[in-house]
Amino acid sequence: MTASPSPRVTIKDVAARAGVSKGAVSLAFNHKPGLAEATRDRIFAAARELGWEPNLTARSLSSSRVDVVGLAICRPARMLGLEPFYMEFVSGVESVLTEHSCSLLLRLVRNLDEEVGLQESWWRGRQIGGSILVDFRADDPRVAAAERLGMPVVAVGHPSLTGSLTSVWTDDATAVTEAVRYLAALGHRRIARVGGAAALGHTVMRTAAFDAAARSLGLAGAWQVATDYSGEAGARATRSMLTAAASDRPTAIVYDNDIMAVAGLAVAAEMGLSVPRDVSLLAWDDSQLCRLTHPTLSAMSHDVFGFGAEAARTLFGVITGEGPGSHPVPTPVLTPRGSTAPPNV
């Protein structure tokens, strides 16, 4: 006997599962006012569970105008306001969106599951024409979600993390290797790194590259610590390193962002250590902060504004089908300033 086909899921089934009317489902998927956010989220969850999608044939990105691009960032609001990287990155994105008379829909989320739900809500609710995805992790659930939805996205991350998604990225491994080799060439043998969040894919790559560079140079006194990128965490890590016995204390420290390097500079001064005579400090990204300190901070310079602009241009290429596809952006390069010098031994 031939098995009868499964009944087709309808809007009525979604409404019943969510405990709302068919009209409420229609309002949710057409992003019309009149529904509480909790109700809207319950409707989208019911649709996901049942595998139902509205007829979106009318939505054709190739022939319709893209007015809004989405960007969700998984960082605390207070920290984001202090972090130069994302301020510059968003400015770069906005510079391209302005050329297209397009707006940015920016949201902060607490975790990846929340972001997956948010991106789906944006896309199904026709709030965005595409999205920029950042801060990739290993086995990132956003890859499968974007593929399932057919949503145009550009992934800011190494292709090893972003699956089939079009991506733009920096070569973090090469940049870290250059930083370690530069400090070793100055004569430093005890080099430490204050890294970012351990779960982030680019942190994992930087960590592996730092270890590999240290091994290749025979640096026995090389170690790393993960943080949350905040100035407070950078200060704590630096204080812990610099309170070690003089024979074990690092003579050079690499930081994964500028704000932690500035905090590290303050800790060195607090402990009566002179930079760079007693300890050399090397920042990352090279925002304006690095040129406002005394001494000015050496850094791995990175055009973050240009990175954001390139991510936005690449997304429009995905939407129109005329873009360059996945590609790297220029690798951060070393800019020596007043905070690095040969060790005082």
DRENBA-222241 format. One record per residue: x, y, z of N, C-alpha, C in turn; residue in three letters. Coordinates in steps of 0.2 Angstrom, whole numbers, padded with zeros to 4 digits, always signed. Layout:
XYZXYZXYZala/...
***
This chain:
+0004-0006+0000+0000+0000+0000+0004+0006+0000met/+0002+0011-0004+0006+0017-0004+0004+0022+0002thr/+0009+0024+0005+0007+0028+0011+0004+0035+0008ala/-0001+0037+0012-0004+0044+0010+0001+0049+0012ser/+0001+0054+0008+0005+0060+0009+0003+0064+0015pro/+0008+0067+0019+0007+0070+0025+0003+0077+0023ser/-0002+0078+0027-0006+0084+0026-0002+0090+0026pro/-0004+0095+0021+0000+0101+0020-0001+0106+0026arg/+0004+0108+0029+0003+0113+0035+0000+0120+0032val/-0004+0122+0036-0007+0129+0034-0007+0134+0039thr/-0009+0140+0037-0009+0146+0042-0013+0144+0048ile/-0019+0140+0047-0023+0138+0052-0020+0134+0057lys/-0015+0129+0055-0011+0125+0060-0007+0129+0064asp/-0003+0134+0061+0001+0138+0064-0002+0142+0070val/-0008+0145+0068-0012+0149+0072-0014+0145+0078ala/-0016+0138+0077-0018+0134+0082-0013+0132+0087ala/-0007+0131+0084-0001+0129+0088+0001+0135+0093arg/+0001+0141+0090+0003+0147+0094-0003+0150+0098ala/-0009+0147+0097-0015+0150+0102-0017+0156+0100gly/-0017+0158+0093-0019+0165+0091-0024+0164+0085val/-0026+0169+0082-0030+0169+0076-0026+0169+0070ser/-0029+0167+0064-0026+0167+0058-0024+0174+0056lys/-0028+0179+0058-0026+0186+0057-0020+0188+0060gly/-0019+0185+0067-0013+0187+0070-0007+0184+0067ala/-0007+0178+0064-0001+0175+0060+0000+0180+0054val/-0005+0182+0051-0004+0186+0045+0000+0193+0047ser/-0003+0196+0053+0000+0202+0055+0008+0201+0057leu/+0009+0195+0060+0016+0194+0062+0021+0193+0056ala/+0019+0190+0051+0023+0189+0045+0023+0194+0040phe/+0018+0199+0041+0019+0205+0037+0021+0211+0041asn/+0023+0210+0047+0026+0215+0051+0021+0221+0052his/+0015+0219+0054+0010+0224+0055+0009+0226+0062lys/+0008+0232+0064+0007+0233+0071+0001+0230+0074pro/+0000+0229+0081-0006+0226+0084-0004+0220+0088gly/+0002+0218+0088+0004+0212+0092+0010+0213+0097leu/+0009+0210+0102+0015+0211+0107+0021+0207+0105ala/+0027+0209+0106+0033+0205+0104+0033+0198+0106glu/+0030+0197+0112+0030+0190+0115+0025+0185+0110ala/+0020+0188+0108+0015+0185+0104+0018+0184+0097thr/+0021+0189+0094+0025+0188+0088+0030+0183+0088arg/+0034+0183+0093+0039+0177+0094+0036+0170+0095asp/+0030+0170+0098+0027+0163+0099+0025+0161+0092arg/+0022+0165+0088+0020+0164+0081+0026+0161+0077ile/+0031+0165+0077+0037+0163+0073+0040+0156+0075phe/+0039+0155+0082+0042+0148+0085+0037+0143+0082ala/+0031+0144+0082+0026+0139+0080+0027+0137+0073ala/+0028+0142+0069+0029+0141+0062+0036+0137+0060ala/+0041+0138+0064+0047+0134+0064+0046+0127+0066arg/+0042+0126+0071+0041+0119+0073+0037+0115+0068glu/+0033+0119+0065+0028+0115+0060+0031+0115+0053leu/+0037+0119+0052+0040+0119+0045+0036+0123+0040gly/+0032+0128+0043+0028+0132+0038+0031+0139+0036trp/+0030+0141+0030+0032+0147+0028+0027+0150+0024glu/+0026+0157+0024+0021+0160+0020+0023+0160+0013pro/+0019+0162+0008+0021+0162+0001+0024+0169+0000asn/+0031+0168-0001+0035+0174-0002+0037+0176-0009leu/+0033+0173-0013+0035+0174-0020+0035+0181-0022thr/+0031+0185-0019+0031+0192-0021+0038+0196-0019ala/+0041+0193-0014+0047+0196-0012+0053+0194-0016arg/+0055+0198-0020+0060+0197-0025+0066+0202-0024ser/+0071+0200-0021+0076+0205-0019+0079+0208-0026leu/+0080+0205-0031+0083+0207-0037+0079+0212-0040ser/+0073+0213-0039+0068+0218-0042+0065+0223-0038ser/+0067+0222-0031+0064+0227-0026+0070+0230-0023ser/+0068+0236-0020+0073+0240-0017+0074+0237-0010arg/+0081+0238-0008+0083+0236-0001+0083+0242+0003val/+0079+0243+0008+0079+0249+0012+0083+0248+0019asp/+0083+0242+0021+0086+0241+0028+0090+0235+0028val/+0096+0235+0031+0101+0230+0032+0101+0229+0040val/+0102+0222+0042+0102+0220+0049+0109+0219+0051gly/+0110+0221+0058+0116+0219+0061+0115+0218+0068leu/+0116+0212+0071+0115+0210+0078+0122+0209+0081ala/+0123+0211+0087+0130+0210+0090+0129+0208+0097ile/+0132+0202+0098+0132+0199+0105+0137+0202+0110cys/+0136+0208+0112+0140+0211+0117+0136+0215+0122arg/+0138+0216+0128+0134+0221+0133+0134+0228+0130pro/+0129+0231+0131+0128+0238+0128+0133+0243+0131ala/+0135+0242+0137+0140+0247+0140+0146+0246+0137arg/+0148+0239+0136+0155+0238+0133+0155+0240+0126met/+0150+0239+0122+0150+0241+0115+0151+0248+0115leu/+0148+0252+0119+0149+0260+0119+0157+0262+0120gly/+0161+0257+0123+0168+0259+0125+0172+0256+0120leu/+0170+0251+0116+0174+0247+0111+0175+0251+0104glu/+0181+0253+0103+0182+0257+0097+0181+0253+0090pro/+0182+0246+0091+0181+0242+0084+0174+0243+0081phe/+0169+0242+0085+0163+0241+0083+0160+0248+0081tyr/+0162+0253+0084+0160+0260+0082+0163+0262+0075met/+0169+0260+0074+0172+0261+0067+0169+0257+0062glu/+0168+0250+0064+0165+0246+0059+0158+0248+0057phe/+0154+0250+0062+0147+0252+0060+0147+0258+0056val/+0152+0263+0057+0153+0269+0053+0155+0267+0046ser/+0159+0262+0045+0160+0260+0038+0154+0257+0035gly/+0151+0253+0038+0144+0250+0036+0140+0256+0033val/+0139+0261+0038+0134+0266+0037+0136+0270+0031glu/+0143+0271+0030+0145+0275+0024+0143+0272+0017ser/+0142+0265+0017+0140+0262+0011+0132+0262+0010val/+0129+0261+0016+0122+0261+0016+0119+0268+0014leu/+0122+0273+0016+0120+0280+0014+0120+0281+0006thr/+0125+0278+0003+0126+0278-0004+0120+0275-0007glu/+0117+0270-0004+0111+0266-0007+0104+0268-0004his/+0105+0274+0000+0099+0277+0003+0095+0271+0008ser/+0100+0268+0011+0098+0262+0015+0099+0263+0022cys/+0095+0260+0027+0096+0261+0034+0099+0255+0037ser/+0102+0255+0043+0105+0250+0047+0100+0248+0053leu/+0098+0242+0054+0094+0240+0059+0099+0236+0064leu/+0101+0240+0070+0106+0237+0074+0103+0235+0081leu/+0104+0228+0083+0102+0226+0089+0107+0222+0093arg/+0107+0223+0099+0111+0219+0104+0108+0213+0106leu/+0111+0207+0106+0108+0201+0108+0112+0198+0114val/+0109+0193+0118+0113+0190+0123+0116+0184+0121arg/+0114+0181+0116+0117+0174+0114+0115+0173+0107asn/+0118+0168+0104+0117+0166+0097+0110+0163+0096leu/+0107+0160+0101+0100+0157+0100+0096+0163+0099asp/+0097+0168+0103+0093+0174+0102+0094+0178+0096glu/+0100+0178+0093+0101+0181+0087+0098+0177+0081glu/+0098+0170+0081+0095+0166+0076+0088+0168+0076val/+0084+0168+0082+0077+0170+0082+0076+0177+0079gly/+0080+0182+0081+0080+0189+0079+0080+0189+0071leu/+0086+0186+0068+0087+0186+0061+0081+0183+0057gln/+0078+0178+0060+0072+0175+0057+0066+0179+0057glu/+0065+0182+0063+0060+0187+0063+0060+0193+0059ser/+0066+0196+0058+0068+0201+0054+0066+0199+0046trp/+0069+0193+0044+0068+0191+0037+0061+0189+0036trp/+0057+0185+0040+0051+0183+0039+0046+0189+0039arg/+0048+0194+0044+0043+0200+0044+0045+0205+0039gly/+0049+0204+0034+0051+0208+0029+0054+0215+0032arg/+0057+0215+0037+0060+0221+0040+0067+0222+0037gln/+0070+0217+0034+0077+0218+0031+0078+0215+0024ile/+0082+0218+0020+0084+0215+0014+0090+0210+0014gly/+0093+0210+0020+0099+0206+0021+0102+0208+0027gly/+0108+0204+0029+0111+0205+0036+0118+0204+0036ser/+0122+0207+0040+0129+0207+0041+0129+0203+0048ile/+0133+0197+0047+0134+0193+0053+0141+0193+0055leu/+0142+0194+0062+0149+0195+0065+0150+0190+0071val/+0156+0190+0073+0159+0186+0079+0157+0179+0078asp/+0159+0175+0073+0158+0168+0072+0162+0164+0077phe/+0158+0158+0078+0161+0153+0082+0161+0146+0079arg/+0165+0141+0081+0165+0135+0078+0158+0132+0078ala/+0156+0129+0073+0149+0126+0073+0144+0131+0074asp/+0144+0137+0071+0140+0142+0072+0133+0141+0070asp/+0128+0141+0074+0121+0140+0071+0118+0144+0066pro/+0121+0150+0066+0118+0155+0061+0120+0153+0054arg/+0125+0149+0053+0126+0147+0046+0120+0143+0043val/+0118+0138+0047+0112+0133+0045+0106+0137+0044ala/+0105+0142+0049+0099+0146+0049+0098+0150+0043ala/+0104+0154+0041+0104+0158+0035+0103+0154+0029ala/+0106+0148+0028+0105+0144+0023+0098+0141+0022glu/+0095+0140+0028+0088+0137+0028+0083+0143+0026arg/+0084+0149+0028+0080+0154+0026+0081+0157+0019leu/+0087+0156+0016+0088+0159+0010+0089+0166+0010gly/+0091+0169+0016+0092+0176+0018+0099+0178+0015met/+0099+0183+0011+0106+0186+0009+0110+0189+0015pro/+0116+0186+0016+0120+0188+0021+0127+0189+0019val/+0131+0193+0023+0138+0192+0022+0141+0191+0029val/+0145+0186+0029+0148+0183+0036+0155+0187+0037ala/+0156+0190+0042+0162+0193+0044+0166+0188+0048val/+0170+0184+0045+0174+0179+0048+0177+0174+0043gly/+0182+0170+0045+0186+0166+0041+0182+0161+0038his/+0183+0159+0032+0179+0154+0028+0178+0147+0032pro/+0183+0145+0036+0183+0139+0040+0177+0139+0045ser/+0175+0145+0046+0169+0146+0052+0163+0147+0048leu/+0162+0149+0042+0156+0152+0039+0153+0148+0034thr/+0155+0142+0033+0152+0137+0029+0151+0140+0022gly/+0145+0139+0019+0144+0141+0012+0142+0149+0011ser/+0142+0152+0017+0140+0159+0017+0146+0163+0014leu/+0144+0169+0010+0149+0173+0007+0152+0177+0013thr/+0159+0177+0013+0162+0180+0019+0168+0185+0017ser/+0169+0189+0022+0175+0194+0022+0179+0193+0028val/+0185+0193+0028+0189+0192+0034+0196+0195+0034trp/+0199+0195+0040+0206+0197+0040+0210+0191+0042thr/+0217+0191+0040+0221+0185+0041+0224+0186+0048asp/+0220+0184+0053+0223+0185+0060+0229+0181+0062asp/+0230+0175+0059+0235+0171+0060+0242+0175+0058ala/+0242+0177+0052+0248+0181+0049+0249+0187+0054thr/+0244+0191+0056+0245+0197+0060+0248+0195+0066ala/+0246+0190+0070+0249+0188+0076+0256+0186+0076val/+0257+0182+0070+0264+0179+0069+0269+0185+0068thr/+0267+0190+0065+0271+0196+0063+0272+0200+0070glu/+0267+0200+0074+0268+0204+0081+0273+0200+0085ala/+0272+0193+0086+0277+0189+0090+0284+0190+0087val/+0285+0189+0081+0291+0190+0078+0295+0196+0079arg/+0291+0202+0078+0293+0209+0079+0296+0209+0086tyr/+0292+0207+0091+0294+0208+0098+0300+0203+0099leu/+0301+0197+0097+0306+0193+0097+0313+0196+0094ala/+0312+0199+0088+0317+0203+0085+0320+0208+0089ala/+0316+0211+0093+0318+0217+0098+0322+0214+0104leu/+0322+0207+0105+0325+0204+0110+0321+0201+0115gly/+0315+0202+0115+0310+0199+0120+0310+0191+0120his/+0310+0188+0126+0310+0181+0126+0304+0179+0130arg/+0301+0183+0134+0295+0182+0138+0290+0187+0136arg/+0285+0184+0132+0280+0188+0128+0273+0185+0130ile/+0269+0189+0132+0262+0187+0134+0257+0190+0129ala/+0251+0187+0129+0245+0190+0125+0239+0190+0130arg/+0236+0196+0130+0229+0196+0133+0224+0196+0127val/+0221+0190+0127+0216+0189+0121+0209+0191+0123gly/+0205+0189+0118+0198+0191+0118+0194+0185+0121gly/+0188+0185+0119+0183+0179+0122+0185+0173+0118ala/+0186+0167+0123+0189+0161+0120+0185+0158+0115ala/+0178+0159+0116+0174+0155+0111+0174+0158+0104ala/+0176+0164+0103+0176+0167+0096+0181+0164+0092leu/+0179+0163+0085+0183+0159+0081+0190+0163+0079gly/+0189+0170+0079+0196+0173+0078+0200+0173+0084his/+0198+0172+0090+0202+0172+0096+0205+0165+0095thr/+0202+0160+0094+0205+0153+0093+0211+0153+0088val/+0210+0157+0082+0215+0157+0077+0221+0161+0080met/+0220+0166+0083+0225+0170+0086+0229+0166+0091arg/+0225+0163+0095+0229+0159+0100+0233+0154+0097thr/+0231+0150+0092+0235+0145+0089+0241+0148+0086ala/+0240+0153+0082+0245+0157+0079+0251+0159+0084ala/+0249+0162+0089+0253+0164+0094+0258+0158+0097phe/+0254+0153+0099+0258+0147+0101+0263+0144+0096asp/+0261+0144+0090+0265+0142+0084+0271+0146+0083ala/+0270+0153+0083+0275+0157+0082+0280+0157+0088ala/+0278+0156+0094+0282+0156+0100+0286+0149+0100ala/+0283+0144+0098+0287+0138+0097+0292+0138+0092arg/+0291+0141+0086+0296+0141+0081+0301+0146+0082ser/+0300+0151+0087+0306+0155+0089+0309+0153+0096leu/+0307+0147+0098+0310+0145+0104+0309+0149+0110gly/+0303+0152+0111+0301+0156+0117+0298+0152+0122leu/+0302+0150+0127+0299+0146+0132+0294+0150+0137ala/+0295+0157+0138+0291+0161+0142+0286+0164+0138gly/+0281+0161+0135+0276+0164+0131+0269+0161+0134ala/+0265+0165+0136+0258+0163+0138+0253+0168+0137trp/+0247+0165+0137+0241+0169+0135+0235+0168+0140gln/+0231+0173+0140+0225+0173+0144+0219+0176+0140val/+0213+0173+0141+0207+0175+0138+0203+0180+0142ala/+0200+0185+0139+0196+0190+0143+0189+0191+0139thr/+0186+0196+0141+0179+0198+0138+0180+0204+0134asp/+0186+0206+0133+0188+0212+0129+0187+0219+0133tyr/+0185+0219+0139+0184+0225+0142+0190+0228+0145ser/+0190+0234+0147+0196+0237+0150+0198+0234+0157gly/+0192+0233+0160+0193+0230+0167+0196+0223+0167glu/+0194+0219+0162+0197+0212+0161+0205+0213+0159ala/+0206+0218+0154+0213+0219+0152+0217+0221+0158gly/+0215+0225+0162+0219+0228+0168+0220+0222+0173ala/+0215+0218+0174+0216+0212+0179+0221+0208+0176arg/+0221+0206+0169+0226+0201+0166+0233+0204+0167ala/+0233+0211+0165+0240+0214+0165+0243+0214+0172thr/+0239+0216+0177+0241+0216+0184+0243+0209+0186arg/+0240+0204+0185+0242+0197+0186+0249+0195+0183ser/+0250+0197+0177+0256+0196+0174+0262+0200+0177met/+0261+0206+0178+0266+0210+0180+0268+0210+0188leu/+0263+0206+0192+0265+0205+0199+0269+0198+0200thr/+0270+0195+0194+0275+0189+0194+0282+0191+0196ala/+0286+0186+0198+0293+0187+0200+0296+0190+0194ala/+0301+0195+0195+0304+0198+0190+0307+0193+0184ala/+0309+0187+0187+0312+0183+0182+0307+0179+0178ser/+0301+0180+0180+0295+0176+0176+0291+0181+0172asp/+0291+0188+0174+0287+0193+0172+0288+0194+0164arg/+0283+0195+0160+0284+0196+0153+0287+0203+0152pro/+0291+0203+0147+0294+0209+0145+0290+0213+0140thr/+0286+0209+0137+0281+0212+0131+0274+0209+0132ala/+0269+0213+0130+0262+0210+0131+0259+0212+0124ile/+0255+0208+0121+0251+0209+0115+0244+0209+0117val/+0240+0214+0115+0233+0214+0117+0228+0213+0111tyr/+0223+0210+0112+0218+0209+0107+0214+0215+0105asp/+0214+0220+0109+0210+0226+0106+0214+0232+0110asn/+0212+0238+0108+0215+0244+0110+0213+0246+0117asp/+0207+0245+0119+0205+0247+0126+0208+0243+0131ile/+0210+0237+0130+0214+0233+0135+0221+0235+0135met/+0224+0237+0129+0231+0240+0129+0231+0246+0133ala/+0226+0251+0133+0226+0257+0136+0226+0255+0144val/+0221+0251+0146+0221+0249+0153+0227+0246+0155ala/+0231+0242+0151+0237+0239+0153+0242+0244+0154gly/+0242+0249+0150+0247+0255+0151+0246+0258+0158leu/+0240+0259+0160+0238+0262+0166+0240+0258+0172ala/+0240+0251+0171+0242+0247+0176+0250+0247+0177val/+0253+0247+0172+0260+0248+0172+0262+0254+0176ala/+0259+0259+0174+0261+0266+0178+0259+0265+0185ala/+0253+0262+0187+0251+0261+0194+0256+0257+0198glu/+0260+0252+0194+0265+0248+0198+0272+0251+0197met/+0272+0257+0195+0279+0260+0195+0283+0257+0189gly/+0281+0254+0184+0284+0252+0178+0284+0256+0173leu/+0290+0257+0169+0290+0262+0164+0289+0258+0157ser/+0285+0261+0153+0284+0258+0146+0287+0263+0141val/+0292+0260+0137+0293+0253+0136+0300+0250+0139pro/+0303+0254+0144+0309+0252+0147+0308+0246+0151arg/+0303+0245+0155+0302+0239+0159+0297+0234+0156asp/+0293+0236+0152+0288+0232+0148+0286+0235+0142val/+0286+0231+0136+0283+0234+0130+0276+0232+0129ser/+0272+0236+0126+0265+0235+0125+0263+0235+0118leu/+0259+0231+0115+0257+0231+0108+0250+0230+0107leu/+0246+0235+0105+0239+0235+0104+0237+0232+0098ala/+0230+0232+0097+0227+0229+0091+0221+0233+0088trp/+0221+0234+0081+0216+0238+0078+0219+0245+0077asp/+0222+0248+0081+0225+0255+0081+0220+0260+0080asp/+0215+0261+0084+0211+0266+0084+0214+0273+0087ser/+0210+0278+0087+0213+0285+0089+0216+0284+0096gln/+0213+0280+0100+0215+0279+0107+0223+0278+0107leu/+0226+0274+0103+0233+0272+0103+0237+0279+0102cys/+0234+0284+0099+0238+0290+0098+0237+0295+0103arg/+0233+0294+0108+0231+0299+0113+0235+0297+0120leu/+0238+0291+0120+0241+0289+0126+0249+0292+0127thr/+0252+0291+0132+0259+0293+0133+0262+0287+0137his/+0267+0284+0134+0269+0285+0127+0263+0282+0122pro/+0264+0284+0116+0259+0282+0111+0260+0274+0110thr/+0254+0271+0108+0254+0264+0108+0256+0261+0101leu/+0261+0257+0101+0262+0253+0095+0256+0248+0094ser/+0255+0247+0088+0249+0243+0087+0249+0239+0080ala/+0245+0234+0080+0244+0230+0073+0238+0234+0070met/+0240+0239+0065+0235+0243+0062+0230+0240+0057ser/+0224+0242+0058+0219+0239+0054+0214+0244+0052his/+0212+0244+0046+0207+0249+0043+0200+0246+0045asp/+0198+0247+0051+0191+0245+0053+0186+0248+0049val/+0186+0255+0048+0181+0258+0044+0180+0255+0038phe/+0186+0254+0034+0186+0251+0028+0183+0244+0028gly/+0185+0240+0033+0182+0233+0034+0175+0233+0034phe/+0172+0238+0038+0164+0238+0038+0161+0240+0032gly/+0165+0245+0028+0162+0247+0022+0162+0241+0017ala/+0168+0237+0017+0168+0231+0012+0163+0226+0014glu/+0162+0225+0020+0157+0220+0022+0150+0222+0019ala/+0148+0229+0020+0142+0231+0017+0142+0231+0009ala/+0147+0233+0006+0148+0232-0001+0147+0225-0004arg/+0150+0220+0000+0149+0213-0002+0142+0211-0001thr/+0139+0213+0004+0132+0211+0005+0127+0213+0000leu/+0128+0220-0003+0124+0222-0009+0126+0218-0015phe/+0132+0215-0015+0134+0211-0021+0130+0204-0020gly/+0130+0202-0014+0126+0195-0013+0118+0196-0015val/+0116+0202-0013+0109+0203-0015+0107+0204-0022ile/+0112+0207-0026+0111+0208-0033+0114+0203-0037thr/+0118+0198-0034+0121+0193-0038+0126+0195-0042gly/+0129+0201-0040+0135+0203-0045+0141+0205-0040glu/+0141+0202-0034+0147+0204-0030+0153+0200-0031gly/+0158+0201-0028+0165+0198-0028+0165+0191-0025pro/+0160+0189-0021+0160+0183-0017+0165+0183-0011gly/+0167+0178-0008+0171+0178-0002+0178+0180-0004ser/+0181+0185+0001+0187+0187-0001+0190+0190+0006his/+0197+0190+0007+0200+0193+0013+0200+0201+0012pro/+0201+0204+0017+0203+0212+0017+0210+0212+0019val/+0213+0218+0018+0220+0218+0020+0222+0216+0027pro/+0227+0213+0028+0229+0210+0035+0232+0216+0039thr/+0230+0216+0046+0233+0221+0050+0241+0221+0049pro/+0244+0227+0049+0251+0228+0049+0254+0231+0055val/+0260+0230+0056+0263+0233+0062+0265+0240+0061leu/+0263+0244+0066+0265+0251+0067+0268+0252+0073thr/+0275+0252+0073+0279+0254+0080+0278+0261+0082pro/+0277+0262+0088+0277+0269+0091+0281+0268+0098arg/+0279+0272+0102+0283+0273+0108+0282+0268+0114gly/+0278+0263+0113+0277+0258+0118+0281+0252+0117ser/+0285+0251+0112+0289+0245+0111+0296+0247+0110thr/+0300+0243+0113+0308+0244+0113+0311+0237+0115ala/+0318+0237+0114+0321+0231+0117+0320+0230+0124pro/+0320+0224+0127+0320+0224+0134+0326+0227+0138pro/+0324+0229+0144+0329+0232+0148+0332+0226+0153asn/+0337+0223+0150+0340+0217+0153+0348+0219+0154val/
***
